[in-house]
Amino acid sequence: MRTTLTLDDDLAAALKQRARQLEQPFDQVVNDTLRYGLSLGIPSPLPTYRVEPHHSGFRPGIDPTRMNQINDVPKPTN
C-alpha cells in the first residue's frame, strides 16, 4: 500500500541512517521498525488497588487515648 506519511526531521534522519547502516531500502527499514514497535504491544495500565477497611478495634480494657503511656512503663530487669 502506498501512502504519504509526514515524519519529524530527527526521525527521518535516524531512519535514513539506519537504512545506510543495514544497507537496506528506506521503506523496508520503516516497515521493519513499525512492525517491531507494534509487536511490543500497548503497555497495560497499572492495576488499580482498592482498600477495603475492616474493624480492628482494641481489646477490652485498652484505652487508645493512653497508648503513649506504654513507653513510660519501666521495663523489668532480670
C-alpha positions in Angstrom: 0.0 0.0 0.0 1.3 3.4 -0.9 0.6 6.3 1.5 2.0 9.7 2.3 3.5 10.0 5.7 4.9 13.0 7.4 7.9 12.2 9.6 9.7 14.5 12.1 13.1 15.6 10.8 15.0 13.8 13.5 13.1 10.6 13.0 13.5 10.7 9.2 17.3 11.2 9.7 17.5 8.3 12.1 15.7 6.0 9.7 17.8 7.1 6.8 21.0 6.5 8.8 19.8 3.1 9.9 18.9 2.2 6.2 22.5 3.1 5.2 24.0 1.1 8.1 21.9 -2.0 7.3 22.3 -1.4 3.5 18.5 -1.8 3.1 16.0 0.3 1.3 14.4 3.1 3.4 10.9 1.8 3.1 12.0 -1.6 4.3 13.6 -0.1 7.4 10.5 2.0 8.1 8.2 -1.1 7.8 10.5 -3.3 9.9 10.7 -0.6 12.6 6.9 -0.2 12.6 6.4 -3.9 12.8 8.8 -4.2 15.7 7.1 -1.3 17.6 3.7 -2.7 17.1 4.8 -6.2 18.2 5.7 -4.8 21.6 2.1 -4.0 22.2 0.5 -1.3 24.2 1.6 -1.3 27.8 -1.2 -2.3 30.1 -2.3 0.3 32.7 -1.1 -0.2 36.2 -3.5 -2.3 38.3 -5.9 -0.3 40.4 -5.9 -1.0 44.1 -8.9 -0.9 46.3 -8.6 -0.6 50.1 -11.3 -2.4 52.0 -11.4 -1.1 55.6 -12.4 -3.5 58.3 -13.0 -3.2 62.0 -9.9 -3.7 64.0 -10.8 -2.3 67.4 -8.8 -2.6 70.6 -9.3 -5.4 73.0 -11.5 -4.6 76.1 -9.6 -2.7 78.7 -7.2 -1.0 76.3 -7.7 2.8 76.2 -6.4 4.0 72.8 -6.0 7.6 74.2 -3.4 6.3 76.7 -1.2 4.4 74.2 1.7 6.7 74.8 1.9 5.5 78.4 3.2 2.1 77.3 6.6 3.8 76.7 6.5 5.3 80.3 6.3 1.8 81.9 9.7 0.7 83.2 11.0 -2.5 81.7 11.6 -5.3 84.1 15.2 -6.2 84.8 16.2 -9.8 85.0 
